[in-house]
Amino acid sequence: MNAGYLIRRILSLVCFAAISSLALVPSLACRPKKVYQSPAIRHESLNGIAAVTYHRVDLRKTFVFSANLNLPERIKNHSWYCVWLMVAELKGTDPHPSILQVGLIRWDQSKFQMQPFITTEQAGKELMFKGVAENLTGYHRFAIAGDSSTIELRMDSKILMSAPRAEFFKDTPIYVDMAAEVFAAGDTVSGLVNDVRLVSVEDKETPPISHAAFEDRGLKFLCRGRGQWEATGRFDPTLPRFVQYVPPPCP
């Protein structure tokens, strides 16, 4: 299977939608004069995504994928940007795969304050975004936990979503990854991730070994030492998409 095609189909996911129920008023204070309003959900690879994937343990069984996430502000950015953890079906064909995603976002609806969010999608159906109207600062611990019957998205040990696992994942292999994403061309990616763990009843090894990393149009993750990953780069849509590179060890 072509790795580039697989990543384009699976990682071309939007981490937001315009959610009127949040009742948050966009603000231009301390922002550039040109600010993009959050567009509608779309599946195309219009967004820049730096990603590192993991699948060391048997994800068909009980597992917990977790990490500390932070999203430093980029004052000069023109539109939304985010950092997240995801579990998704490992497939490269239509319909779009089932996914569950949890992380942090800065966008116009929150006056670019950092907020948590979740994204869900059942195979072939619409991507659903839910922002949590709570402004945050600093690092927060996010986790995706699954067993044979249930899968959960968590922040700081609080369950943000719980659903029957079979609603999203049946017999198709799944994988997990971390990523940082931007929307507007020329914007700088943001995202700090540390203490990444992927554990199960069958495999206690932690931290996990990263399987693959992808540089997308100028955006990539670098290891800064002591388990600290940093998303870096400026989004240039003219550069190559999803170029795989060997992720550095990040103990």
C-alpha positions as CSV (number, residue, x, y, z in Angstrom):
1,M,0.0,0.0,0.0
2,N,1.3,3.4,-0.9
3,A,2.3,5.2,2.3
4,G,1.7,8.6,0.8
5,Y,-1.8,7.7,-0.3
6,L,-2.6,6.1,3.1
7,I,-1.5,9.2,5.0
8,R,-3.4,11.6,2.7
9,R,-6.6,9.6,3.2
10,I,-6.2,9.1,7.0
11,L,-4.4,12.2,8.2
12,S,-6.3,14.7,6.1
13,L,-8.7,15.4,9.0
14,V,-10.0,18.7,10.2
15,C,-9.9,19.3,14.0
16,F,-12.7,21.8,14.1
17,A,-16.0,23.1,12.8
18,A,-18.0,26.3,13.3
19,I,-20.0,25.5,16.4
20,S,-22.6,28.1,17.1
21,S,-23.7,26.4,20.4
22,L,-20.4,27.6,22.0
23,A,-21.8,31.2,22.0
24,L,-18.3,32.6,21.7
25,V,-17.8,35.9,19.9
26,P,-14.8,36.2,17.6
27,S,-12.4,39.0,18.4
28,L,-9.7,40.8,16.4
29,A,-8.0,42.1,19.5
30,C,-4.2,41.5,19.3
31,R,-4.8,39.6,16.1
32,P,-3.8,40.5,12.5
33,K,-6.4,42.6,10.6
34,K,-7.1,39.7,8.2
35,V,-8.6,36.9,10.3
36,Y,-10.2,33.9,8.6
37,Q,-13.5,32.8,10.1
38,S,-13.5,29.1,10.8
39,P,-14.7,27.4,7.6
40,A,-17.0,24.4,7.4
41,I,-15.8,20.8,8.0
42,R,-13.9,19.4,5.0
43,H,-12.0,16.2,4.3
44,E,-9.6,17.5,1.7
45,S,-5.9,17.9,2.5
46,L,-6.1,21.7,2.7
47,N,-4.6,21.9,6.2
48,G,-1.0,21.5,7.1
49,I,-0.4,18.5,9.5
50,A,2.8,17.4,11.2
51,A,2.3,13.9,12.6
52,V,4.1,11.0,14.4
53,T,2.4,7.6,14.4
54,Y,2.6,4.7,16.9
55,H,1.2,1.2,16.9
56,R,3.6,-0.9,19.1
57,V,0.9,-2.6,21.1
58,D,-2.1,-4.7,20.1
59,L,-4.7,-2.1,19.8
60,R,-7.5,-4.6,19.4
61,K,-7.3,-5.2,23.1
62,T,-7.2,-2.9,26.1
63,F,-4.9,0.1,25.6
64,V,-4.3,3.7,26.8
65,F,-2.6,6.3,24.5
66,S,-1.8,9.4,26.5
67,A,0.5,12.5,26.5
68,N,0.8,16.0,27.9
69,L,-0.2,18.6,25.3
70,N,0.4,22.4,25.2
71,L,-0.4,24.9,22.4
72,P,1.7,28.0,22.7
73,E,0.2,31.1,21.1
74,R,1.3,32.3,17.7
75,I,0.3,35.9,17.6
76,K,1.0,36.4,13.9
77,N,-1.1,33.4,12.8
78,H,-4.1,34.3,10.7
79,S,-6.4,31.4,11.5
80,W,-6.9,28.4,13.7
81,Y,-4.3,25.9,14.8
82,C,-4.3,22.9,17.1
83,V,-2.5,19.9,18.6
84,W,-4.1,16.5,19.2
85,L,-4.0,12.7,19.8
86,M,-6.0,10.4,17.5
87,V,-7.0,6.8,17.1
88,A,-8.2,5.8,13.6
89,E,-8.9,2.8,11.3
90,L,-5.8,1.8,9.3
91,K,-7.2,1.9,5.8
92,G,-6.4,3.7,2.6
93,T,-9.7,3.4,0.7
94,D,-13.1,5.0,0.8
95,P,-15.2,5.5,2.8
96,H,-13.3,7.7,5.1
97,P,-12.1,5.9,8.2
98,S,-13.6,6.0,11.7
99,I,-11.6,8.3,13.9
100,L,-11.6,9.7,17.5
101,Q,-9.5,12.8,18.3
102,V,-8.9,14.9,21.4
103,G,-6.6,17.9,22.0
104,L,-6.2,21.7,22.1
105,I,-7.2,24.4,19.7
106,R,-6.9,28.2,19.3
107,W,-9.5,29.7,17.0
108,D,-11.5,32.8,16.4
109,Q,-14.6,31.5,18.3
110,S,-12.6,31.5,21.6
111,K,-10.8,34.8,20.9
112,F,-7.7,32.5,20.2
113,Q,-7.6,31.4,23.8
114,M,-6.6,27.7,24.2
115,Q,-9.5,25.3,24.5
116,P,-10.0,21.5,24.5
117,F,-12.0,19.8,21.8
118,I,-13.0,16.3,20.6
119,T,-13.6,15.1,17.1
120,T,-15.5,11.9,16.1
121,E,-16.3,10.2,12.8
122,Q,-17.9,6.9,12.0
123,A,-16.8,5.4,8.8
124,G,-18.4,7.1,5.8
125,K,-20.3,9.6,7.9
126,E,-19.7,13.3,8.7
127,L,-16.9,14.5,10.9
128,M,-18.3,15.8,14.1
129,F,-16.5,18.4,16.2
130,K,-17.3,19.4,19.8
131,G,-15.4,22.3,21.4
132,V,-15.3,22.5,25.2
133,A,-15.9,26.2,26.2
134,E,-13.1,26.3,28.8
135,N,-10.1,28.4,28.4
136,L,-6.8,26.7,29.5
137,T,-3.1,27.5,29.9
138,G,-0.1,25.3,30.1
139,Y,0.1,21.5,29.7
140,H,-2.8,19.2,30.1
141,R,-2.9,15.4,30.0
142,F,-5.0,13.9,27.3
143,A,-5.7,10.2,26.8
144,I,-7.6,7.8,24.5
145,A,-8.5,4.6,26.3
146,G,-10.1,1.5,24.9
147,D,-11.1,-2.0,25.8
148,S,-13.2,-4.7,24.2
149,S,-16.5,-2.8,24.8
150,T,-15.8,0.9,25.4
151,I,-13.6,3.7,24.1
152,E,-13.1,7.0,25.9
153,L,-11.5,10.4,25.3
154,R,-10.1,12.0,28.5
155,M,-8.5,15.3,29.7
156,D,-6.8,15.5,33.1
157,S,-8.5,12.2,34.1
158,K,-11.9,13.7,33.2
159,I,-14.0,11.7,30.6
160,L,-14.9,14.0,27.8
161,M,-16.6,11.3,25.7
162,S,-17.4,7.6,26.2
163,A,-19.0,5.4,23.5
164,P,-19.3,1.7,22.6
165,R,-16.2,0.7,20.8
166,A,-18.2,-1.1,18.1
167,E,-19.7,2.2,17.0
168,F,-16.3,3.2,15.6
169,F,-14.0,0.2,15.4
170,K,-14.9,-3.4,14.6
171,D,-12.4,-5.7,12.9
172,T,-10.3,-3.2,11.0
173,P,-6.8,-2.6,12.3
174,I,-6.4,0.7,14.1
175,Y,-3.4,3.0,14.9
176,V,-2.7,6.0,17.0
177,D,-0.8,9.2,16.4
178,M,-0.1,12.7,17.6
179,A,-0.2,15.7,15.3
180,A,-0.2,19.5,15.1
181,E,-2.2,21.3,12.5
182,V,-2.7,24.7,10.9
183,F,-5.2,26.1,8.3
184,A,-3.9,29.3,6.8
185,A,-0.9,29.4,4.4
186,G,2.1,31.1,6.0
187,D,1.0,30.3,9.6
188,T,3.4,28.8,12.0
189,V,2.6,25.4,13.5
190,S,2.4,25.2,17.3
191,G,2.4,22.2,19.6
192,L,4.4,20.8,22.5
193,V,4.0,17.1,23.4
194,N,5.8,15.1,26.2
195,D,5.5,11.9,28.2
196,V,3.9,10.0,25.4
197,R,2.7,6.6,26.6
198,L,1.0,3.7,24.8
199,V,0.3,0.8,27.1
200,S,-1.9,-2.3,27.3
201,V,-2.4,-5.2,29.5
202,E,-0.3,-7.3,27.1
203,D,2.6,-4.9,26.7
204,K,3.7,-2.7,29.6
205,E,6.6,-1.0,27.7
206,T,6.5,2.8,27.9
207,P,7.3,5.2,26.4
208,P,6.4,3.7,23.0
209,I,8.6,3.6,20.0
210,S,7.4,6.0,17.3
211,H,6.6,4.1,14.1
212,A,6.8,6.8,11.4
213,A,6.9,10.6,11.2
214,F,5.5,12.8,8.4
215,E,6.6,16.3,7.3
216,D,3.7,18.1,5.5
217,R,4.5,21.2,3.5
218,G,7.1,22.6,5.9
219,L,5.6,21.3,9.1
220,K,7.2,18.5,11.2
221,F,7.9,17.3,14.8
222,L,11.4,17.5,16.3
223,C,12.6,16.0,19.5
224,R,14.0,18.6,21.9
225,G,15.3,16.0,24.4
226,R,13.9,14.5,27.7
227,G,10.8,13.2,25.9
228,Q,9.8,16.7,24.6
229,W,8.4,16.9,21.0
230,E,7.9,20.2,19.4
231,A,6.0,20.9,16.2
232,T,7.9,23.4,14.0
233,G,7.7,25.1,10.6
234,R,5.7,27.5,8.5
235,F,2.9,26.1,6.3
236,D,3.7,26.4,2.6
237,P,1.1,24.7,0.4
238,T,3.6,24.6,-2.5
239,L,5.8,22.1,-0.7
240,P,5.5,18.3,-0.9
241,R,2.7,16.7,1.2
242,F,3.3,14.0,3.8
243,V,7.0,13.2,3.3
244,Q,7.9,10.3,5.6
245,Y,11.1,10.6,7.6
246,V,12.6,8.5,10.4
247,P,11.5,9.9,13.7
248,P,14.4,10.6,16.1
249,P,14.5,8.7,19.4
250,C,12.8,10.9,22.0
251,P,13.5,9.3,25.4
